[in-house]
């Protein structure tokens, strides 16, 4: 387990002489750690003043509207 963590740390550590991480050299993309992604997600939610409860309610309303449209389409197809 410690070897895996050591290799991960080595692969994601910035190397100053070449200016890239080994991951960037191989895949030509930067590696994003899960903590970085979680931080960016939290920042986006905070920046947009996003309320998760309100978004959940909005999704429920949209799903109900879709269900009503589906029911109307089914009824009109029976005629």
JOUR-V396383 format. One record per backbone hydrogen bond with DSSP energy under -0.5 kcal/mol. NH is the residue of the N-H (numbers start at 1). CO is the residue of the C=O. E is the energy in kcal/mol with one decimal. If there is no record, write none. Layout:
BEGIN
nh->NH co->CO e->E
nh->NH co->CO e->E
END
This chain:
BEGIN
nh->5 co->1 e->-1.9
nh->6 co->2 e->-2.3
nh->7 co->3 e->-2.7
nh->8 co->4 e->-2.4
nh->9 co->5 e->-2.4
nh->10 co->6 e->-2.3
nh->11 co->7 e->-2.6
nh->12 co->8 e->-1.7
nh->13 co->9 e->-0.7
nh->13 co->10 e->-0.7
nh->15 co->20 e->-1.2
nh->16 co->14 e->-0.6
nh->19 co->15 e->-1.9
nh->20 co->15 e->-0.7
nh->23 co->11 e->-1.4
nh->25 co->21 e->-2.0
nh->26 co->22 e->-2.0
nh->27 co->23 e->-2.8
nh->28 co->24 e->-1.7
nh->33 co->31 e->-0.6
nh->37 co->33 e->-2.0
nh->38 co->34 e->-2.3
nh->39 co->35 e->-2.3
nh->40 co->36 e->-2.4
nh->41 co->37 e->-2.4
nh->42 co->38 e->-2.4
nh->43 co->39 e->-2.5
nh->44 co->40 e->-2.4
nh->45 co->41 e->-2.3
nh->46 co->42 e->-2.5
nh->47 co->43 e->-3.1
nh->48 co->44 e->-2.4
nh->49 co->46 e->-0.8
nh->50 co->45 e->-2.5
nh->52 co->50 e->-0.6
nh->55 co->51 e->-2.2
nh->56 co->52 e->-2.2
nh->57 co->53 e->-2.1
nh->58 co->54 e->-2.2
nh->59 co->55 e->-2.2
nh->60 co->56 e->-1.9
nh->61 co->57 e->-2.2
nh->62 co->58 e->-2.3
nh->63 co->59 e->-2.4
nh->64 co->60 e->-2.2
nh->65 co->61 e->-2.3
nh->66 co->62 e->-2.3
nh->67 co->63 e->-2.2
nh->68 co->64 e->-2.2
nh->69 co->65 e->-2.4
nh->70 co->66 e->-2.4
nh->71 co->67 e->-2.2
nh->72 co->68 e->-2.4
nh->73 co->69 e->-2.5
nh->74 co->70 e->-2.2
nh->75 co->71 e->-2.4
nh->76 co->72 e->-2.3
nh->77 co->73 e->-1.4
nh->78 co->74 e->-0.9
nh->78 co->75 e->-0.5
nh->79 co->75 e->-0.6
END
